Amino acid sequence: MIPKESKIEEKRDNMIEDLVNKGIFKIDGKQLYELNFYELTKEYIIEEES
């Protein structure tokens, strides 16, 4: 069984990869990997809706 932290890290990595593929590298002056999970998820959802 995969630990919960690994699943969250995997989801986070997938979101970062998808945003980079859309040409988004920074949000509010921060690199994507610097954002916490909530901020990253919020931006990911906004991009998916547009």
mmJSON file of the N, C-alpha and C atoms, coordinates in Angstrom:
{"data_MODEL":{"atom_site":{
"group_PDB":["ATOM","ATOM","ATOM","ATOM","ATOM","ATOM","ATOM","ATOM","ATOM","ATOM","ATOM","ATOM","ATOM","ATOM","ATOM","ATOM","ATOM","ATOM","ATOM","ATOM","ATOM","ATOM","ATOM","ATOM","ATOM","ATOM","ATOM","ATOM","ATOM","ATOM","ATOM","ATOM","ATOM","ATOM","ATOM","ATOM","ATOM","ATOM","ATOM","ATOM","ATOM","ATOM","ATOM","ATOM","ATOM","ATOM","ATOM","ATOM","ATOM","ATOM","ATOM","ATOM","ATOM","ATOM","ATOM","ATOM","ATOM","ATOM","ATOM","ATOM","ATOM","ATOM","ATOM","ATOM","ATOM","ATOM","ATOM","ATOM","ATOM","ATOM","ATOM","ATOM","ATOM","ATOM","ATOM","ATOM","ATOM","ATOM","ATOM","ATOM","ATOM","ATOM","ATOM","ATOM","ATOM","ATOM","ATOM","ATOM","ATOM","ATOM","ATOM","ATOM","ATOM","ATOM","ATOM","ATOM","ATOM","ATOM","ATOM","ATOM","ATOM","ATOM","ATOM","ATOM","ATOM","ATOM","ATOM","ATOM","ATOM","ATOM","ATOM","ATOM","ATOM","ATOM","ATOM","ATOM","ATOM","ATOM","ATOM","ATOM","ATOM","ATOM","ATOM","ATOM","ATOM","ATOM","ATOM","ATOM","ATOM","ATOM","ATOM","ATOM","ATOM","ATOM","ATOM","ATOM","ATOM","ATOM","ATOM","ATOM","ATOM","ATOM","ATOM","ATOM","ATOM","ATOM","ATOM","ATOM","ATOM","ATOM"],
"id":[1,2,3,4,5,6,7,8,9,10,11,12,13,14,15,16,17,18,19,20,21,22,23,24,25,26,27,28,29,30,31,32,33,34,35,36,37,38,39,40,41,42,43,44,45,46,47,48,49,50,51,52,53,54,55,56,57,58,59,60,61,62,63,64,65,66,67,68,69,70,71,72,73,74,75,76,77,78,79,80,81,82,83,84,85,86,87,88,89,90,91,92,93,94,95,96,97,98,99,100,101,102,103,104,105,106,107,108,109,110,111,112,113,114,115,116,117,118,119,120,121,122,123,124,125,126,127,128,129,130,131,132,133,134,135,136,137,138,139,140,141,142,143,144,145,146,147,148,149,150],
"type_symbol":["N","C","C","N","C","C","N","C","C","N","C","C","N","C","C","N","C","C","N","C","C","N","C","C","N","C","C","N","C","C","N","C","C","N","C","C","N","C","C","N","C","C","N","C","C","N","C","C","N","C","C","N","C","C","N","C","C","N","C","C","N","C","C","N","C","C","N","C","C","N","C","C","N","C","C","N","C","C","N","C","C","N","C","C","N","C","C","N","C","C","N","C","C","N","C","C","N","C","C","N","C","C","N","C","C","N","C","C","N","C","C","N","C","C","N","C","C","N","C","C","N","C","C","N","C","C","N","C","C","N","C","C","N","C","C","N","C","C","N","C","C","N","C","C","N","C","C","N","C","C"],
"label_atom_id":["N","CA","C","N","CA","C","N","CA","C","N","CA","C","N","CA","C","N","CA","C","N","CA","C","N","CA","C","N","CA","C","N","CA","C","N","CA","C","N","CA","C","N","CA","C","N","CA","C","N","CA","C","N","CA","C","N","CA","C","N","CA","C","N","CA","C","N","CA","C","N","CA","C","N","CA","C","N","CA","C","N","CA","C","N","CA","C","N","CA","C","N","CA","C","N","CA","C","N","CA","C","N","CA","C","N","CA","C","N","CA","C","N","CA","C","N","CA","C","N","CA","C","N","CA","C","N","CA","C","N","CA","C","N","CA","C","N","CA","C","N","CA","C","N","CA","C","N","CA","C","N","CA","C","N","CA","C","N","CA","C","N","CA","C","N","CA","C","N","CA","C","N","CA","C"],
"label_alt_id":[null,null,null,null,null,null,null,null,null,null,null,null,null,null,null,null,null,null,null,null,null,null,null,null,null,null,null,null,null,null,null,null,null,null,null,null,null,null,null,null,null,null,null,null,null,null,null,null,null,null,null,null,null,null,null,null,null,null,null,null,null,null,null,null,null,null,null,null,null,null,null,null,null,null,null,null,null,null,null,null,null,null,null,null,null,null,null,null,null,null,null,null,null,null,null,null,null,null,null,null,null,null,null,null,null,null,null,null,null,null,null,null,null,null,null,null,null,null,null,null,null,null,null,null,null,null,null,null,null,null,null,null,null,null,null,null,null,null,null,null,null,null,null,null,null,null,null,null,null,null],
"label_comp_id":["MET","MET","MET","ILE","ILE","ILE","PRO","PRO","PRO","LYS","LYS","LYS","GLU","GLU","GLU","SER","SER","SER","LYS","LYS","LYS","ILE","ILE","ILE","GLU","GLU","GLU","GLU","GLU","GLU","LYS","LYS","LYS","ARG","ARG","ARG","ASP","ASP","ASP","ASN","ASN","ASN","MET","MET","MET","ILE","ILE","ILE","GLU","GLU","GLU","ASP","ASP","ASP","LEU","LEU","LEU","VAL","VAL","VAL","ASN","ASN","ASN","LYS","LYS","LYS","GLY","GLY","GLY","ILE","ILE","ILE","PHE","PHE","PHE","LYS","LYS","LYS","ILE","ILE","ILE","ASP","ASP","ASP","GLY","GLY","GLY","LYS","LYS","LYS","GLN","GLN","GLN","LEU","LEU","LEU","TYR","TYR","TYR","GLU","GLU","GLU","LEU","LEU","LEU","ASN","ASN","ASN","PHE","PHE","PHE","TYR","TYR","TYR","GLU","GLU","GLU","LEU","LEU","LEU","THR","THR","THR","LYS","LYS","LYS","GLU","GLU","GLU","TYR","TYR","TYR","ILE","ILE","ILE","ILE","ILE","ILE","GLU","GLU","GLU","GLU","GLU","GLU","GLU","GLU","GLU","SER","SER","SER"],
"label_asym_id":["A","A","A","A","A","A","A","A","A","A","A","A","A","A","A","A","A","A","A","A","A","A","A","A","A","A","A","A","A","A","A","A","A","A","A","A","A","A","A","A","A","A","A","A","A","A","A","A","A","A","A","A","A","A","A","A","A","A","A","A","A","A","A","A","A","A","A","A","A","A","A","A","A","A","A","A","A","A","A","A","A","A","A","A","A","A","A","A","A","A","A","A","A","A","A","A","A","A","A","A","A","A","A","A","A","A","A","A","A","A","A","A","A","A","A","A","A","A","A","A","A","A","A","A","A","A","A","A","A","A","A","A","A","A","A","A","A","A","A","A","A","A","A","A","A","A","A","A","A","A"],
"label_entity_id":["1","1","1","1","1","1","1","1","1","1","1","1","1","1","1","1","1","1","1","1","1","1","1","1","1","1","1","1","1","1","1","1","1","1","1","1","1","1","1","1","1","1","1","1","1","1","1","1","1","1","1","1","1","1","1","1","1","1","1","1","1","1","1","1","1","1","1","1","1","1","1","1","1","1","1","1","1","1","1","1","1","1","1","1","1","1","1","1","1","1","1","1","1","1","1","1","1","1","1","1","1","1","1","1","1","1","1","1","1","1","1","1","1","1","1","1","1","1","1","1","1","1","1","1","1","1","1","1","1","1","1","1","1","1","1","1","1","1","1","1","1","1","1","1","1","1","1","1","1","1"],
"label_seq_id":[1,1,1,2,2,2,3,3,3,4,4,4,5,5,5,6,6,6,7,7,7,8,8,8,9,9,9,10,10,10,11,11,11,12,12,12,13,13,13,14,14,14,15,15,15,16,16,16,17,17,17,18,18,18,19,19,19,20,20,20,21,21,21,22,22,22,23,23,23,24,24,24,25,25,25,26,26,26,27,27,27,28,28,28,29,29,29,30,30,30,31,31,31,32,32,32,33,33,33,34,34,34,35,35,35,36,36,36,37,37,37,38,38,38,39,39,39,40,40,40,41,41,41,42,42,42,43,43,43,44,44,44,45,45,45,46,46,46,47,47,47,48,48,48,49,49,49,50,50,50],
"pdbx_PDB_ins_code":[null,null,null,null,null,null,null,null,null,null,null,null,null,null,null,null,null,null,null,null,null,null,null,null,null,null,null,null,null,null,null,null,null,null,null,null,null,null,null,null,null,null,null,null,null,null,null,null,null,null,null,null,null,null,null,null,null,null,null,null,null,null,null,null,null,null,null,null,null,null,null,null,null,null,null,null,null,null,null,null,null,null,null,null,null,null,null,null,null,null,null,null,null,null,null,null,null,null,null,null,null,null,null,null,null,null,null,null,null,null,null,null,null,null,null,null,null,null,null,null,null,null,null,null,null,null,null,null,null,null,null,null,null,null,null,null,null,null,null,null,null,null,null,null,null,null,null,null,null,null],
"Cartn_x":[0.84,0.0,0.886,0.486,1.253,0.878,1.879,1.576,0.834,0.008,-0.8,0.072,1.197,2.071,2.565,2.827,3.299,2.207,0.967,-0.133,-0.306,-0.219,-0.347,0.821,2.013,3.176,3.027,2.491,2.286,1.269,0.166,-0.841,-0.241,0.545,1.184,2.127,2.921,3.841,3.081,1.949,1.151,0.551,0.101,-0.448,0.633,1.823,2.935,3.256,3.321,3.633,2.584,1.308,0.236,0.314,0.576,0.685,1.883,3.002,4.186,3.887,3.163,2.797,1.901,1.184,0.334,1.103,2.388,3.223,3.226,2.753,2.733,3.904,4.799,5.988,6.046,5.341,5.33,3.918,3.58,2.303,2.625,2.183,2.455,3.939,4.778,6.219,6.924,6.208,6.816,6.863,7.936,8.023,6.947,6.452,5.378,5.763,6.99,7.396,7.468,7.471,7.508,6.127,5.069,3.708,3.279,2.408,1.871,0.776,0.328,-0.625,-1.918,-2.399,-3.639,-3.518,-2.447,-2.252,-2.124,-1.401,-1.204,-2.52,-3.298,-4.583,-5.528,-5.556,-6.408,-6.083,-4.827,-4.419,-4.716,-4.509,-4.768,-6.243,-7.126,-8.573,-8.956,-8.406,-8.705,-8.285,-7.128,-6.646,-7.491,-7.949,-8.782,-10.138,-10.631,-11.925,-11.832,-10.638,-10.512,-10.151],
"Cartn_y":[-1.183,0.0,1.248,2.255,3.492,4.41,4.942,5.873,7.11,7.686,8.839,9.986,10.234,11.318,11.116,9.896,9.624,9.9,9.583,9.862,11.359,12.113,13.565,14.134,13.658,14.125,13.786,12.614,12.22,13.133,13.442,14.354,15.735,16.193,17.506,17.539,16.512,16.436,16.443,15.726,15.691,17.058,17.777,19.121,20.059,19.994,20.839,20.524,19.266,18.862,19.388,19.277,19.772,21.28,22.014,23.474,23.878,23.203,23.491,23.217,22.154,21.845,22.919,23.655,24.755,26.074,26.048,27.238,28.055,27.499,28.213,27.711,28.635,28.258,28.939,30.079,30.827,31.295,31.39,31.927,32.936,34.17,35.258,35.375,35.208,35.366,34.188,33.11,31.927,30.779,30.022,28.809,27.834,27.007,26.074,25.17,24.69,23.778,24.467,25.82,26.548,26.698,26.461,26.649,25.488,25.787,24.693,23.983,22.863,22.023,22.777,23.562,24.309,25.331,26.129,27.148,26.506,25.427,24.733,24.157,23.539,22.973,24.065,25.188,26.313,26.781,26.984,27.429,26.37,25.123,24.026,23.991,24.149,24.136,25.324,26.484,27.672,27.445,26.872,26.606,25.55,24.561,23.517,24.07,25.075,25.659,26.589,27.122,28.049,27.363],
"Cartn_z":[0.0,0.0,0.0,-0.809,-0.91,0.24,0.947,2.046,1.531,2.379,2.002,1.486,2.125,1.71,0.284,-0.096,-1.444,-2.469,-2.143,-3.061,-3.251,-2.167,-2.265,-3.065,-2.812,-3.562,-5.043,-5.343,-6.732,-7.406,-6.719,-7.266,-7.485,-6.51,-6.612,-7.815,-7.997,-9.135,-10.454,-10.502,-11.72,-12.041,-11.005,-11.212,-11.731,-11.137,-11.592,-13.044,-13.396,-14.765,-15.743,-15.388,-16.254,-16.434,-15.356,-15.455,-16.306,-16.152,-16.963,-18.436,-18.717,-20.101,-20.711,-19.857,-20.323,-20.367,-20.05,-20.111,-18.839,-17.733,-16.455,-15.618,-15.296,-14.538,-13.181,-13.064,-11.808,-11.511,-10.252,-9.798,-8.705,-8.915,-7.963,-7.643,-8.663,-8.488,-7.847,-7.591,-6.966,-7.975,-7.902,-8.706,-8.238,-9.141,-8.79,-7.626,-7.607,-6.537,-5.172,-5.154,-3.889,-3.258,-4.041,-3.551,-2.671,-1.709,-0.916,-1.72,-1.224,-1.969,-2.263,-1.297,-1.48,-2.609,-2.601,-3.635,-5.014,-5.072,-6.343,-6.858,-5.982,-6.363,-6.854,-6.159,-6.534,-7.954,-8.249,-9.582,-10.627,-10.286,-11.215,-11.604,-10.627,-10.894,-11.77,-11.478,-12.291,-13.746,-13.946,-15.312,-16.016,-15.299,-15.896,-16.354,-15.629,-15.979,-17.178,-17.474,-18.595,-19.884],
"occupancy":[1.0,1.0,1.0,1.0,1.0,1.0,1.0,1.0,1.0,1.0,1.0,1.0,1.0,1.0,1.0,1.0,1.0,1.0,1.0,1.0,1.0,1.0,1.0,1.0,1.0,1.0,1.0,1.0,1.0,1.0,1.0,1.0,1.0,1.0,1.0,1.0,1.0,1.0,1.0,1.0,1.0,1.0,1.0,1.0,1.0,1.0,1.0,1.0,1.0,1.0,1.0,1.0,1.0,1.0,1.0,1.0,1.0,1.0,1.0,1.0,1.0,1.0,1.0,1.0,1.0,1.0,1.0,1.0,1.0,1.0,1.0,1.0,1.0,1.0,1.0,1.0,1.0,1.0,1.0,1.0,1.0,1.0,1.0,1.0,1.0,1.0,1.0,1.0,1.0,1.0,1.0,1.0,1.0,1.0,1.0,1.0,1.0,1.0,1.0,1.0,1.0,1.0,1.0,1.0,1.0,1.0,1.0,1.0,1.0,1.0,1.0,1.0,1.0,1.0,1.0,1.0,1.0,1.0,1.0,1.0,1.0,1.0,1.0,1.0,1.0,1.0,1.0,1.0,1.0,1.0,1.0,1.0,1.0,1.0,1.0,1.0,1.0,1.0,1.0,1.0,1.0,1.0,1.0,1.0,1.0,1.0,1.0,1.0,1.0,1.0],
"B_iso_or_equiv":[0.0,0.0,0.0,0.0,0.0,0.0,0.0,0.0,0.0,0.0,0.0,0.0,0.0,0.0,0.0,0.0,0.0,0.0,0.0,0.0,0.0,0.0,0.0,0.0,0.0,0.0,0.0,0.0,0.0,0.0,0.0,0.0,0.0,0.0,0.0,0.0,0.0,0.0,0.0,0.0,0.0,0.0,0.0,0.0,0.0,0.0,0.0,0.0,0.0,0.0,0.0,0.0,0.0,0.0,0.0,0.0,0.0,0.0,0.0,0.0,0.0,0.0,0.0,0.0,0.0,0.0,0.0,0.0,0.0,0.0,0.0,0.0,0.0,0.0,0.0,0.0,0.0,0.0,0.0,0.0,0.0,0.0,0.0,0.0,0.0,0.0,0.0,0.0,0.0,0.0,0.0,0.0,0.0,0.0,0.0,0.0,0.0,0.0,0.0,0.0,0.0,0.0,0.0,0.0,0.0,0.0,0.0,0.0,0.0,0.0,0.0,0.0,0.0,0.0,0.0,0.0,0.0,0.0,0.0,0.0,0.0,0.0,0.0,0.0,0.0,0.0,0.0,0.0,0.0,0.0,0.0,0.0,0.0,0.0,0.0,0.0,0.0,0.0,0.0,0.0,0.0,0.0,0.0,0.0,0.0,0.0,0.0,0.0,0.0,0.0],
"pdbx_formal_charge":[null,null,null,null,null,null,null,null,null,null,null,null,null,null,null,null,null,null,null,null,null,null,null,null,null,null,null,null,null,null,null,null,null,null,null,null,null,null,null,null,null,null,null,null,null,null,null,null,null,null,null,null,null,null,null,null,null,null,null,null,null,null,null,null,null,null,null,null,null,null,null,null,null,null,null,null,null,null,null,null,null,null,null,null,null,null,null,null,null,null,null,null,null,null,null,null,null,null,null,null,null,null,null,null,null,null,null,null,null,null,null,null,null,null,null,null,null,null,null,null,null,null,null,null,null,null,null,null,null,null,null,null,null,null,null,null,null,null,null,null,null,null,null,null,null,null,null,null,null,null],
"auth_seq_id":[1,1,1,2,2,2,3,3,3,4,4,4,5,5,5,6,6,6,7,7,7,8,8,8,9,9,9,10,10,10,11,11,11,12,12,12,13,13,13,14,14,14,15,15,15,16,16,16,17,17,17,18,18,18,19,19,19,20,20,20,21,21,21,22,22,22,23,23,23,24,24,24,25,25,25,26,26,26,27,27,27,28,28,28,29,29,29,30,30,30,31,31,31,32,32,32,33,33,33,34,34,34,35,35,35,36,36,36,37,37,37,38,38,38,39,39,39,40,40,40,41,41,41,42,42,42,43,43,43,44,44,44,45,45,45,46,46,46,47,47,47,48,48,48,49,49,49,50,50,50],
"auth_comp_id":["MET","MET","MET","ILE","ILE","ILE","PRO","PRO","PRO","LYS","LYS","LYS","GLU","GLU","GLU","SER","SER","SER","LYS","LYS","LYS","ILE","ILE","ILE","GLU","GLU","GLU","GLU","GLU","GLU","LYS","LYS","LYS","ARG","ARG","ARG","ASP","ASP","ASP","ASN","ASN","ASN","MET","MET","MET","ILE","ILE","ILE","GLU","GLU","GLU","ASP","ASP","ASP","LEU","LEU","LEU","VAL","VAL","VAL","ASN","ASN","ASN","LYS","LYS","LYS","GLY","GLY","GLY","ILE","ILE","ILE","PHE","PHE","PHE","LYS","LYS","LYS","ILE","ILE","ILE","ASP","ASP","ASP","GLY","GLY","GLY","LYS","LYS","LYS","GLN","GLN","GLN","LEU","LEU","LEU","TYR","TYR","TYR","GLU","GLU","GLU","LEU","LEU","LEU","ASN","ASN","ASN","PHE","PHE","PHE","TYR","TYR","TYR","GLU","GLU","GLU","LEU","LEU","LEU","THR","THR","THR","LYS","LYS","LYS","GLU","GLU","GLU","TYR","TYR","TYR","ILE","ILE","ILE","ILE","ILE","ILE","GLU","GLU","GLU","GLU","GLU","GLU","GLU","GLU","GLU","SER","SER","SER"],
"auth_asym_id":["A","A","A","A","A","A","A","A","A","A","A","A","A","A","A","A","A","A","A","A","A","A","A","A","A","A","A","A","A","A","A","A","A","A","A","A","A","A","A","A","A","A","A","A","A","A","A","A","A","A","A","A","A","A","A","A","A","A","A","A","A","A","A","A","A","A","A","A","A","A","A","A","A","A","A","A","A","A","A","A","A","A","A","A","A","A","A","A","A","A","A","A","A","A","A","A","A","A","A","A","A","A","A","A","A","A","A","A","A","A","A","A","A","A","A","A","A","A","A","A","A","A","A","A","A","A","A","A","A","A","A","A","A","A","A","A","A","A","A","A","A","A","A","A","A","A","A","A","A","A"],
"auth_atom_id":["N","CA","C","N","CA","C","N","CA","C","N","CA","C","N","CA","C","N","CA","C","N","CA","C","N","CA","C","N","CA","C","N","CA","C","N","CA","C","N","CA","C","N","CA","C","N","CA","C","N","CA","C","N","CA","C","N","CA","C","N","CA","C","N","CA","C","N","CA","C","N","CA","C","N","CA","C","N","CA","C","N","CA","C","N","CA","C","N","CA","C","N","CA","C","N","CA","C","N","CA","C","N","CA","C","N","CA","C","N","CA","C","N","CA","C","N","CA","C","N","CA","C","N","CA","C","N","CA","C","N","CA","C","N","CA","C","N","CA","C","N","CA","C","N","CA","C","N","CA","C","N","CA","C","N","CA","C","N","CA","C","N","CA","C","N","CA","C","N","CA","C","N","CA","C"],
"pdbx_PDB_model_num":[1,1,1,1,1,1,1,1,1,1,1,1,1,1,1,1,1,1,1,1,1,1,1,1,1,1,1,1,1,1,1,1,1,1,1,1,1,1,1,1,1,1,1,1,1,1,1,1,1,1,1,1,1,1,1,1,1,1,1,1,1,1,1,1,1,1,1,1,1,1,1,1,1,1,1,1,1,1,1,1,1,1,1,1,1,1,1,1,1,1,1,1,1,1,1,1,1,1,1,1,1,1,1,1,1,1,1,1,1,1,1,1,1,1,1,1,1,1,1,1,1,1,1,1,1,1,1,1,1,1,1,1,1,1,1,1,1,1,1,1,1,1,1,1,1,1,1,1,1,1]
}}}
